[in-house]
């Protein structure tokens, strides 16, 4: 599922996007969080495929589980 998420420094400043499109994971997750239904998002972004929405959520959940440790200089 995460293979639908791409990173390209030439597309949207390297933000995670859906299948190389100029539609970011953040856009999709933000729309869902603000109450838009998947059907409405697919209507508003016709290049999206139904499988892209759960992929965006899975990616966001995966990133939320990451733990960032501070770098210590010696």
C-alpha positions in Angstrom: 0.0 0.0 0.0 2.8 2.4 0.8 4.1 1.9 -2.7 1.5 4.5 -3.8 3.3 7.2 -1.9 6.2 8.9 -3.6 8.9 11.4 -2.8 10.5 13.5 -5.5 12.4 16.7 -4.8 11.1 18.1 -8.0 7.4 17.5 -7.0 5.9 19.6 -4.2 9.2 20.3 -2.7 9.8 16.6 -1.9 6.7 16.2 0.3 5.1 12.8 0.2 2.7 12.7 -2.7 0.2 10.2 -4.1 1.7 8.3 -7.1 3.9 11.2 -8.2 0.9 13.5 -8.6 0.9 17.0 -7.2 -1.4 15.9 -4.4 0.2 15.5 -1.1 -0.5 13.0 1.6 -1.1 16.0 3.9 -3.8 17.3 1.6 -5.7 14.0 1.6 -5.3 13.4 5.4 -6.2 17.1 6.1 -9.4 16.8 4.0 -10.4 13.6 5.8 -9.7 15.2 9.2 -11.8 18.2 8.3 -14.8 15.9 7.6 -14.6 15.4 3.8 -15.7 11.9 2.8 -13.5 9.8 0.6 -16.1 10.1 -2.1 -16.0 13.9 -2.0 -12.2 13.9 -2.1 -12.3 11.6 -5.2 -14.8 14.0 -6.9 -12.6 17.0 -6.1 -9.4 15.3 -7.2 -10.3 13.1 -10.2 -6.7 11.9 -10.7 -6.9 10.1 -7.3 -7.9 6.5 -7.2 -9.9 4.9 -4.4 -6.9 3.0 -3.2 -5.0 6.3 -2.7 -7.0 7.4 0.3 -6.2 4.4 2.6 -2.6 4.6 1.4 -2.4 8.2 2.5 -3.8 7.3 5.9 -1.5 4.3 6.3 1.5 6.5 5.4 0.4 9.1 7.9 0.0 6.5 10.6 3.4 5.0 9.9 5.0 8.4 10.1 3.3 9.2 13.4 4.8 6.0 14.9 8.4 7.1 14.0 10.6 8.1 16.9 13.1 10.8 16.2 16.1 10.8 18.5 18.3 13.9 18.9 21.8 13.8 17.5 24.5 14.2 20.0 27.8 15.8 19.1 30.9 14.3 20.7 
